Amino acid sequence: ECLQAWAAHVYNMVHHFDPQIVIIGGGVMHSGDVILDYIQDYVDRYCWLEPGSVSICGAVQSDYAGILGMAYLASQA
C-alpha cells in the first residue's frame, strides 16, 4: 500500500510541476531498488507523458538529502 501511495504522490507531482527528474531520498532508499522500480513503472504507465520522459532516481546522500537541500536554500537567502 505504501508503494502505491508514494507512486500516486509522484504521479500527482509530475502532473502539477512537469519535472524531468524526481529525486527520492531518506531512509526508505535503503530499499531503493524496489521502490524506484515500482514508482518508475507507475509513472511510465499512468502519466500523460511518454514513458521514460521522467526519470525517478534516488538521492546520492539519501539519508541527508532533505537537510542538504534546506542548507542550500538557506545559504541562497
C-alpha positions in Angstrom: 0.0 0.0 0.0 2.9 2.4 0.7 4.4 1.9 -2.7 1.1 2.7 -4.4 0.6 5.8 -2.2 4.2 7.0 -2.9 3.7 6.3 -6.7 0.4 8.2 -6.7 2.1 11.1 -5.0 4.9 11.3 -7.5 2.3 10.9 -10.3 0.5 14.0 -8.9 3.7 16.0 -8.6 4.6 15.1 -12.2 1.2 16.4 -13.5 1.5 19.6 -11.4 5.1 20.5 -12.0 6.2 18.7 -15.2 9.7 17.8 -14.0 12.3 15.9 -16.0 13.6 14.1 -12.9 12.2 13.2 -9.5 14.8 12.5 -6.8 13.7 10.5 -3.8 15.7 10.4 -0.6 15.6 9.5 3.0 15.7 6.2 4.9 13.3 4.5 2.6 16.1 4.4 0.0 17.7 1.5 1.9 15.2 -0.5 -0.2 15.6 1.9 -3.2 15.8 -0.8 -5.9 12.3 -2.0 -5.2 10.8 1.5 -4.5 12.4 3.2 -7.5 11.5 0.5 -10.0 7.8 0.5 -8.8 7.4 4.2 -8.9 9.2 4.5 -12.3 6.9 1.8 -13.7 3.8 3.5 -12.3 4.8 6.9 -13.7 5.6 5.4 -17.1 2.3 3.6 -17.2 -0.1 6.2 -16.0 1.3 9.7 -16.7 0.2 11.6 -19.7 3.9 11.9 -20.8 5.8 9.5 -23.0 7.2 6.6 -21.0 10.7 7.5 -19.9 10.1 11.2 -20.0 10.5 11.5 -16.3 13.4 9.8 -14.5 12.9 8.5 -11.0 16.1 8.2 -9.0 17.4 8.0 -5.5 19.4 10.8 -3.9 23.1 10.2 -3.6 23.1 11.4 0.0 19.8 9.6 0.6 19.8 9.9 4.4 20.7 13.6 4.4 19.1 14.9 1.2 16.5 17.0 2.8 18.9 18.6 5.2 21.4 19.4 2.4 18.7 20.9 0.3 17.4 23.1 3.1 21.0 24.2 3.9 21.5 25.2 0.2 18.2 27.1 0.2 19.2 28.9 3.4 22.6 29.9 2.0 20.9 31.5 -1.0 18.6 33.8 1.1 
